[in-house]
Amino acid sequence: MLEVTALPLAELRARTSEKWREYPDDVLPLFVAETDFPLAPAITAALQRAVAAGDTGYVASRTPLADSYAAFARRRFGWDPDPGRMRSTADVSMGIVEILRRVVAPGERVIVTTPVYPPFFELVTEAGGVVERVPLRDTGTGWELDVDGIRSALDDGARAILLCNPHNPTGTVHSRDSLAALAALADEYGVAVVSDEIHAPLVQPGTAFTPFLSVNDAARRVGYAVVSASKAFNLAGLKCALMVTASEETTAIVRRLPVEVEWRTGQFGLLAAVAAFSEESDVWLDGLLHTLDRNRRLLADLLAEHLPGARYRIPDAGYLAWIDLTALGWGDNPARRILQDAKVALHYGPAFGTEGAGHVRLNFGTSPEIITDAIERIAALVGR
Ligand SMILES: Cc1ncc(COP(=O)(O)O)c(C=O)c1O
């Protein structure tokens, strides 16, 4: 197993991205979804080649990206998407907005399953839609889609579903059964499902990831997947994502998007994504998953030891931990006090929807030392 180890703090502080520039140096930044690992070697090599050659123009109209993603999906998920039914764009957010614009009329409602990645609220609005919240159901051991709640919202006139699979912030990997139920419902009501699968490469071994479009014919009729290498391989600033479809009708909708949507793909993003999806990067991704597996368990141990009031379920995917701190009595938005007094920056729970009251989201895509320091700093506030 390749060891994928986070960079030391001093090196990370030399980075100039949002994670490292939002707060002063006395704050440990565990908020935004960037990771602290070096790049996968194939990505570094591809970007170095491009810099050396001054290969910094527009993306070409014919690139290996779709084939490269299809091969990745085959190897990693056992899914065989058709490269002829994919188009690139700058990022997952843009793909979601552009698709939603075509599948809902202004003022129509789009279902989101809260607590959810906060920009979803804005993306729906940007596309002209209105957010309809159908919270995830807490099963006692995890979370799942509330299929009955979604049916009620559709009965009430909602026209699309913006799915997050795997789910941010809970790390839930939706089961094939719940996705099949969702697809059947969407098909029955004739509404679209836009499936954000940005965290899919980060599903841990032992949990099966089900791409929405692989579920059944109903899913292929109603579904659009938006995928990217950007979360797993930390490429968010380079701007590249893919919109994937699997039926004549949905493919036609994506094909009709203005060519400008595709032109916004970043050249570096595309080169990096092709390298990320290549077989050469599998060993790095496996190493990353191993590191994240250790971190998600370390966090459970640290919370049990230092913050026994915290409620945390080990996520099945990703590097984001959804932690309920209600028992500590630090109010609806505990991250505020934690930032001010412990100098640890976490994502604010209430930003994910009202279900996020009392919660924080912590990014453990970093070193065990930083995770440990963060939890010890937070624990020092207890009783103060
Ligand atoms: C679920 C989800 N979707 C989309 C994004 C943003 O992706 P992009 O930068 O490609 O727009 C994130 C970023 O963390 C995310 O967690």
The ligand as a MOL file (V3000), in Angstrom:
LIG
                    3D

  0  0  0     0  0            999 V3000
M  V30 BEGIN CTAB
M  V30 COUNTS 16 16 0 0 0
M  V30 BEGIN ATOM
M  V30 1 C -21.2340 17.6970 -2.7200 0
M  V30 2 C -20.3820 18.7430 -3.3570 0
M  V30 3 N -20.7190 19.2150 -4.5610 0
M  V30 4 C -19.9970 20.1620 -5.1840 0
M  V30 5 C -18.8700 20.6860 -4.5850 0
M  V30 6 C -18.1280 21.7720 -5.2970 0
M  V30 7 O -17.5840 21.2620 -6.4290 0
M  V30 8 P -16.9900 22.2050 -7.5520 0
M  V30 9 O -15.8500 22.9270 -6.9310 0
M  V30 10 O -16.5870 21.2340 -8.6130 0
M  V30 11 O -18.1010 23.1020 -7.9820 0
M  V30 12 C -18.4720 20.2170 -3.3310 0
M  V30 13 C -17.3050 20.7850 -2.6860 0
M  V30 14 O -16.9430 20.4740 -1.6020 0
M  V30 15 C -19.2480 19.2250 -2.7080 0
M  V30 16 O -18.9180 18.7350 -1.5120 0
M  V30 END ATOM
M  V30 BEGIN BOND
M  V30 1 1 1 2
M  V30 2 1 2 3
M  V30 3 2 2 15
M  V30 4 2 3 4
M  V30 5 1 4 5
M  V30 6 1 5 6
M  V30 7 2 5 12
M  V30 8 1 6 7
M  V30 9 1 7 8
M  V30 10 2 8 9
M  V30 11 1 8 10
M  V30 12 1 8 11
M  V30 13 1 12 13
M  V30 14 1 12 15
M  V30 15 2 13 14
M  V30 16 1 15 16
M  V30 END BOND
M  V30 END CTAB
M  END
